[in-house]
Amino acid sequence: MSSSLRRGVAAAFFAFPLFAATACGAGVDAETNNVRPDNASAHVDDIKVQSVNVILPEGEDRAGLSARLINNGTEDQTLEAVGLGDSGQRLELTPAEGETSVTVPAGGSVALGGEGNATAVVVDTEAAEVRLGNAQQLVFLLSETGEIDLSARVVPASGAFVYYEAWAPPPAEEVPVEEEPGAEDGTEDADGTEGTEGAEGVEGDGNAEGTEDAEGTEGAEDTEDNAGAGTEEEADADAQGDGAAADGVDAQD
């Protein structure tokens, strides 16, 4: 074997182990395995909680939660509550329309936040000390798995984070305004109006009575007329009687 060939074989022999060692230098515990998305996530038993953010629109005192819960188990689980780890307050949890609870189906998932989904809302961010830029500690309580803790960012819904606008908390429900006492008084006034109409009816009765009185007066006048007529007839009869008597006296004479 020539010297040049021997040198080539030797170089290849020493280069192969070096290449193999370099290729495996990262190992199974490589730092790249620790790379995670910016959104908070956690995994306990069969439940994964992913893409968690607390969304606080600027100038608002309500914050909403965006998250997705995945169930890799064979039984449904119920999300019973979401709490703030720092203050111990619970978020206002509302099932999706037509549902009575927030259920994470077996082999499926459920979303929090967004149109048509269940919602979890921090009703009073000031009292709960939820502020933009904070890392908010959250606790998800599930019926079987129990508590799942994680820390999520508090982000706005504008500017670079306008994407989260669709997951912003829904507006607070308007409280029905109680009827003012004036409205009831107005109703009473209406009743009073009816009373006035009744009074008019009374006046009508008075008119009827007046009519009866008039009829009575006319009857009295008729009676007086009849009486007068009778008196005149009696006077005529008396006059005739007196004339006859006078004629009799003349005859005797």
C-alpha positions, 0 to 999 in steps of 0.5 A: 500500500502506498504511503498516500493511501495509508495516510488517507485511510488513517485520516478517515479513521480518526475523522469518523469518531469525531463526527459522531461525537459532534452529532450527538453533542446535544444529547437527550437533554438539549436546551432546545427541548426547553423551548416553549411558546410565549403563551402559558401552558401546563400538563397534569395527568390527562389534562393539558391547559394551553394558550393561556392569557389574561386579556385586560383592555386598556381603560377597562376594569374587567379582564377575560381569560383565553385558554384551551383545555385538552382532555386525553383521558377516557372520561369527561371532566368538568372545569369547576373553577378558575382562581387567582393564585395571589388573591384567592379570588375566583373568576366569574365562570360562565358556560357556553350558551345552551350549556349548564357547565364547562365540560372538557370532553374525553378525547376532546377540548374546550375553549375559554374566551371568544365568541360562542365559547365559555368565559372566565372573567375577572370582574374587578381587576383593581381589587384583584391587583391584575395589571398589564404586564404582570405574570398572573398566577392562575389555578384551574380546578377540574373535577377529576384531575384537581388543581393545575397551576400556571402563570400567564401574561396580562396583555391588552387587546390593542396595539401589538396585541390587537389579535386578542381583541376577539377574546376580550371579556364580554361587556357587563350585563346591564342591571334592569332599572327599577321603575320610579315612584312617579310612574306609579303616581301616573297610574294613580292619576289615570285612575283619578281621570276615571274618577272624573268621568264618574263625577260626570256621571253623577252630574248626569244623574243630577240632570235626570233628577232635574228632569224629574223635578221639571216633570213634577212641576208640569204635573202640578201646573196641570193639577192647578189648571184642572182645579181652576177649570173646576172652580169656573164650572162651579161658578157658572152652575151657581150663577145659573142656579141664582138666575133660576131662583130669580125667575121663580120669585118673579113668577110668584109676584 
